[in-house]
Amino acid sequence: MALTALFTGSTGLLTFSRALDVVGNNLANLNTTAYKVQRTLFKDIFYQTLNPGSAPAGNFGGTNPSQLGFGSAVGVIDSLFLQGSINPTGRTLDAAIQGKGFFVVTDGTSTFYTRAGSFTVDAAGFLVDPITGFRVQRIGTVGEPQPGQPGFQTPGVLNIRVPFGAGLSGVPTANVVLQGNLSSTLNVGDSISTSIQIYDTQSTLHALTITFTKIAVNQFQASATVTDGTATVPPTPIVFDTSGLLVSPATLTVNITGIPGAAAQNIVLNLGTPGTSSGLTQFGGSSTAAAVTQDGFASGTLISVSFNQSGELVGQFSNGRTQPLAQLAIAGFNNEAGLLRSGNNYYAASPSSGEAVIGAAGTGGLGLVQGSALEGSNVDIATEFARLIIAQRGFQVNARSITAANETLQELANLIR
């Protein structure tokens, strides 16, 4: 009798000891990036049936079964993939996932999944996990060579490259936007001019001067000059209605030739939407017409990077342009709790988790990426202390049951003396 209690109590000691181990591990990882808390679930183990019970018969009622249990065991130690707090870091190569999903890293042989997005760039220019050196993986064709665009990633290679210092070719000016007023008080033959810096096909700056000359009531003629070259504008009159709104045309095209070393180029002058005051107008008062923006850029080099919500690694170039360089691969699983922990904040797929489904952030139920931030541990100190006390007390009472069983056996031994 007491011998059974000894073994039953020992199972309780082992079970609550495992629970203490799990709580201790959770508390040790209180500040581990993106750590997911574990919990211990117990189960009872086999039973000895002393009386199987019986059904009612005649004038006798049924009896319930009598079974003697033989203790407890750890049923499962599972992981709770609750969202951890998102903590801004100010570091542009840090990334956190708000929602479901994992970053994908590999050493070329084994693939692992992590929510710890503290990345860095190695000497070879690849985005890596600084703890292991494993390379971060991408998805899609973002950053690969496209017609008219430079390539930063190699097609077929999923390791993300961060080519600091890489060049981005300049873009010749193709559009100039004009806004403002051509005064209705101007006399025929009067003109006003506006200038803007534009880029030629060699990414060199030139001053483009556009002149509007009044040729009749409610009509103006545009002409243009450009430094180091020749600018030609078709003789299409710019017509306004009697209320001062643009009638036609919405655009004019300037043809530029003769710039040494540069090819001929056409620049569209956007005059505004006819019938509105979005562009040029002809009201009373002073003339304020001006070229306000142009879409050309000088050449530049990559100087910094950051992540956007879609998981794109966006490059900032010295010419003020931004360009997506790559897009982070985000992995989802049918059963996150079935993943195997592998250390280094990594998880590995298992038959229980199912195969990874790779997608982009914000698609297919996957979470969004928050740049310059890291996910914190989801360990709750209060909950863990409560579990710690329960496990400690459970261990103590099972130890007491063993002590009581031992004393009972001692009494039996004393009967022989």
Secondary structure, DSSP 8 states (H G I E B T S, - for coil): -HHHHHHHHHHHHHHHHHHHHHHHHHHHTTTSTT---EEEEEEE--EEEEE--B--BTTB--B--EEEE--EEEEEEEE------EEE---TTEEEEESS-EEEEE-SS-EEEES-EE-EE-TTSBEE-TTT--EEBB-SSTTS-BTTB---S-TT--B-B--TT-EE--B---EEEEEEE--TT--TT-EEEEEEEEE-TTS-EEEEEEEEEEEETTEEEEEEEETTBEEE-----EEE-TTSBEEE-SEEEEEEE--TT---EEEEEE---TTSSSSEE--SS----EEEEE--B--EEEEEEEE-TT-EEEEEETTS-EEEEEEB-EEE-S-GGG-EEEETTEEE--TTT---EEE-TTSTT--EEEETEEE-----HHHHHHHHHHHHHHHHHHHHHHHHHHHHHHHHHHHH-
